[in-house]
Each structure stands twice: as C-alpha cells, then as structure tokens.
C-alpha cells in the first residue's frame, strides 16, 4: 500500500502545479487550490508513514 502512495507522490510532483512556487496564499486560495493542497498533503503523509 505504501508503494502506491509513493508512486502517487511522484506523479503529483510531475503533473500537479507547485502552489508554493506560485506563491499562493492559503487564505486567498480558491476551493480547487485548497483541494490540491489537501490532496498533496494526504498523499505525502501516507507515502512517508
């Protein structure tokens, strides 16, 4: 199961935009941007456990 999340984390890095490099403020982020932040956090957390 951990390997699946590691692959997903690598895909996130390649496919999804980096919101920190774009300097997106979490307070002013849209719902979609908040969803991306949450998804990346969830996958990263699961891949490290």
Secondary structure as the mmCIF struct_conf table of DSSP 4:
data_model
#
loop_
_struct_conf.conf_type_id
_struct_conf.id
_struct_conf.beg_label_comp_id
_struct_conf.beg_label_asym_id
_struct_conf.beg_label_seq_id
_struct_conf.end_label_comp_id
_struct_conf.end_label_asym_id
_struct_conf.end_label_seq_id
HELX_RH_AL_P HELX_RH_AL_P1 UNK A 2 UNK A 15
BEND BEND1 UNK A 16 UNK A 16
TURN_TY1_P TURN_TY1_P1 UNK A 19 UNK A 23
TURN_TY1_P TURN_TY1_P2 UNK A 26 UNK A 28
HELX_RH_AL_P HELX_RH_AL_P2 UNK A 31 UNK A 48
#
